[in-house]
Amino acid sequence: MKIQWQVSASQDAQLIEEVDGRVARQNRNRLLASLKANDFFLLSGFLREVPIKQGQILEERGERVDAVYFPQSGMVSLIVEMPEDRSVEVGTIGSEGAVGVTAGLGSRIGSVSALVQVSGTSLCIPASRFRTASAQSQRIRDMIIRCSELQLGQIEQTAACNALHDISNRMSRWLLQTSDKIEDDTIPFTREFLGKMLGVHRGTISLVAAKFETAGLIHTHRGRIELLDKKGLKNEACSCYNFIRRHIDRLVPKVHTRSD
């Protein structure tokens, strides 16, 4: 999908303020919602709402970052590909985070691939415009640092989880995290896909899924996984689930409206 960037020619301050307020009311991204009004104003004239669709690549490892995405709904996976034609998910991004945000500090090359796993919508801004706004606002730069810390903490914990915890723990953690990100107990993924994200074979996922279904924790049907007993899944999940959730809430607390 090619995005056409257009900036309104009108410089009328009142009109811009009205647009700023409308975008703020509609905004569901926790990072953007954490900004003060005057800092958000630096971005609002260039933010555009775009659909993000399952399978769409928002950022590719080793390639130039041209845009910054602030998801409002849906979920994006951070993927590391290996030369052996294998890949593994090292983190996820929902409405609490952003893709390509380090472009605001001058970084122009992606370090991981960002792949849309659950379709939704995102506010999007050209990387060059984001860099300009960042240079004018300490709060925007602080937001970038918080987002980077959020992603780094999640990547580190996920790496430890993948190395030390068994597949039942990891699968429970992943299902709960995904449900939290998309705010839905029905997850549109197949067992094969889930195996790729967790770095294990489909057969292993099938064995764990069968155990979970027998226990009444989930139900799988035609490319969907329905969470039936989230309390039971939390009992199955490793401590990484609560650690990552607290890590996110500490750095980007949930807010209902953007601060004035």
KESE-333138 format. One line per field, with one value per residue (C-alpha): residue in one letter; x, y, z. Coordinates in steps of 0.05 Angstrom, whole numbers, plus 5000, padded with zeros to 4 digits. Layout:
N
r <- (A_...) $
xx <- (X_...) $
yy <- (Y_...) $
zz <- (Z_...) $
END
This chain:
260
r <- (M_K_I_Q_W_Q_V_S_A_S_Q_D_A_Q_L_I_E_E_V_D_G_R_V_A_R_Q_N_R_N_R_L_L_A_S_L_K_A_N_D_F_F_L_L_S_G_F_L_R_E_V_P_I_K_Q_G_Q_I_L_E_E_R_G_E_R_V_D_A_V_Y_F_P_Q_S_G_M_V_S_L_I_V_E_M_P_E_D_R_S_V_E_V_G_T_I_G_S_E_G_A_V_G_V_T_A_G_L_G_S_R_I_G_S_V_S_A_L_V_Q_V_S_G_T_S_L_C_I_P_A_S_R_F_R_T_A_S_A_Q_S_Q_R_I_R_D_M_I_I_R_C_S_E_L_Q_L_G_Q_I_E_Q_T_A_A_C_N_A_L_H_D_I_S_N_R_M_S_R_W_L_L_Q_T_S_D_K_I_E_D_D_T_I_P_F_T_R_E_F_L_G_K_M_L_G_V_H_R_G_T_I_S_L_V_A_A_K_F_E_T_A_G_L_I_H_T_H_R_G_R_I_E_L_L_D_K_K_G_L_K_N_E_A_C_S_C_Y_N_F_I_R_R_H_I_D_R_L_V_P_K_V_H_T_R_S_D) $
xx <- (5000_5030_5013_5006_5030_4993_4997_4940_4959_4916_4956_4895_4913_4841_4829_4893_4874_4806_4840_4889_4832_4794_4855_4870_4799_4802_4873_4880_4955_4982_5049_5016_4964_5020_5043_5024_4980_5035_5081_5025_5011_5080_5059_4984_4988_5026_4994_4948_4904_4918_4895_4948_4932_4954_5018_5038_5111_5117_5192_5244_5309_5368_5324_5311_5256_5211_5152_5135_5071_5031_4981_4912_4887_4913_4981_5050_5104_5178_5213_5285_5301_5360_5401_5373_5306_5278_5249_5225_5183_5222_5167_5099_5071_4999_4968_5019_5078_5104_5143_5203_5203_5279_5279_5264_5334_5368_5366_5348_5357_5311_5342_5284_5226_5157_5101_5027_4996_4927_4895_4876_4890_4950_4969_5028_5077_5136_5202_5230_5172_5179_5253_5237_5185_5232_5286_5237_5210_5245_5180_5177_5250_5232_5174_5221_5268_5210_5186_5256_5262_5194_5215_5284_5256_5205_5257_5304_5250_5224_5295_5302_5233_5247_5312_5290_5215_5177_5129_5066_5089_5110_5047_5003_5043_5038_4962_4950_4995_4962_4893_4914_4942_4882_4831_4796_4793_4790_4858_4861_4921_4933_4975_5027_5034_5038_5094_5134_5125_5148_5204_5177_5147_5073_5067_5091_5039_4985_5004_5001_4937_4904_4923_4895_4831_4821_4830_4778_4828_4821_4782_4814_4772_4788_4848_4823_4842_4789_4810_4758_4792_4842_4851_4871_4919_4951_4963_4998_5038_5108_5125_5145_5072_5064_5134_5123_5053_5080_5139_5091_5043_5102_5129_5064_5007_4937_4903_4834_4852_4916_4943_4931) $
yy <- (5000_5067_5125_5194_5247_5313_5373_5424_5490_5527_5559_5582_5568_5557_5505_5468_5469_5438_5384_5372_5363_5315_5271_5271_5248_5192_5171_5104_5099_5103_5135_5192_5200_5211_5275_5345_5385_5429_5369_5330_5392_5385_5317_5323_5362_5304_5243_5204_5145_5085_5012_4960_4892_4822_4804_4876_4893_4961_4957_4911_4892_4926_4972_5046_5069_5116_5122_5116_5078_5087_5029_5043_4972_4906_4876_4878_4824_4841_4786_4765_4723_4675_4655_4584_4611_4608_4664_4677_4730_4771_4820_4848_4918_4941_5007_5017_5025_5046_5020_5057_5108_5111_5148_5209_5204_5197_5122_5108_5032_4979_4930_4881_4866_4891_4847_4860_4797_4824_4876_4944_5017_5061_5134_5143_5200_5206_5192_5260_5298_5257_5274_5348_5346_5307_5359_5412_5374_5343_5307_5273_5251_5225_5187_5155_5133_5103_5066_5039_5017_4984_4944_4927_4900_4858_4830_4813_4778_4741_4716_4689_4659_4623_4595_4574_4559_4501_4507_4503_4563_4602_4587_4609_4673_4687_4675_4720_4775_4773_4776_4837_4872_4862_4867_4804_4733_4705_4704_4695_4648_4577_4527_4528_4603_4600_4549_4597_4653_4610_4576_4505_4453_4452_4382_4409_4464_4413_4371_4431_4457_4389_4390_4460_4441_4380_4424_4473_4530_4543_4522_4521_4524_4543_4587_4617_4605_4623_4634_4602_4605_4662_4649_4578_4602_4651_4592_4556_4617_4632_4693_4729_4747_4789_4817_4843_4869_4908_4933_4961_4993_5026_5059_5075_5077_5071_5138_5158_5224_5261_5307_5382) $
zz <- (5000_4979_5026_4996_5044_5042_5089_5091_5060_5111_5167_5206_5279_5301_5247_5264_5337_5320_5279_5335_5385_5339_5327_5402_5419_5368_5386_5422_5421_5492_5472_5435_5489_5539_5504_5526_5478_5451_5437_5404_5362_5330_5303_5291_5226_5194_5226_5180_5200_5156_5156_5174_5145_5165_5128_5115_5130_5164_5174_5145_5179_5146_5104_5108_5156_5117_5165_5239_5259_5322_5323_5350_5342_5316_5332_5300_5311_5315_5275_5270_5208_5206_5144_5152_5127_5197_5239_5309_5342_5394_5413_5397_5390_5401_5419_5474_5427_5359_5299_5272_5329_5336_5269_5313_5342_5275_5264_5192_5186_5215_5264_5262_5216_5237_5209_5220_5251_5268_5223_5252_5244_5257_5259_5212_5201_5152_5187_5164_5195_5259_5264_5255_5311_5356_5348_5374_5434_5494_5512_5444_5452_5522_5490_5440_5496_5536_5474_5461_5534_5528_5467_5493_5559_5522_5474_5531_5571_5509_5494_5565_5562_5496_5524_5594_5596_5567_5509_5552_5593_5531_5492_5550_5557_5482_5479_5539_5512_5444_5474_5515_5453_5409_5466_5442_5467_5396_5363_5286_5282_5259_5298_5243_5248_5324_5318_5274_5324_5382_5343_5349_5301_5286_5317_5384_5382_5366_5427_5474_5442_5450_5524_5532_5497_5540_5602_5575_5568_5493_5432_5362_5299_5227_5238_5303_5376_5427_5499_5544_5612_5618_5693_5677_5623_5673_5719_5661_5638_5662_5704_5639_5625_5687_5682_5611_5628_5688_5647_5594_5645_5682_5619_5584_5635_5607_5600_5576_5546_5526_5580_5571) $
END
